[in-house]
């Protein structure tokens, strides 16, 4: 049986602590549920990320608060 997600980010260059690789990202209830080849999976929404980078949350450490 194919997995179901709320959102799938398809084919993006996923950047994490392991480096960069073209993968899919499955999201359920606002949480990343799976990263890998999700070819047979379905989702309420699918976004084609080919040619794009998928990054974790990025923090600007050079920001100056007043």
Residue, then its C-alpha position, 0 to 999 in steps of 0.5 A: x500500500x502506498x504511503x499518503x502525506x499532506x504534502x510532497x516536495x518532489x525531486x529537490x536538491x535536499x541539503x542536510x548534514x549528509x550533503x546534497x542529494x535529489x530526493x522527495x520530502x513527505x510532510x504530515x501534520x506540518x512535520x517531515x515524515x520521510x525523506x527519500x524516493x517517494x515515487x508511489x506515495x500520494x499527497x493532498x498537495x505535491x510541489x515540483x522542486x526539480x531545479x530547486x534546493x530544499x533546506x532546513x530552517x536557516x538562521x541569520x547569525x549576523x542579525x543585530x537586535x535592538 
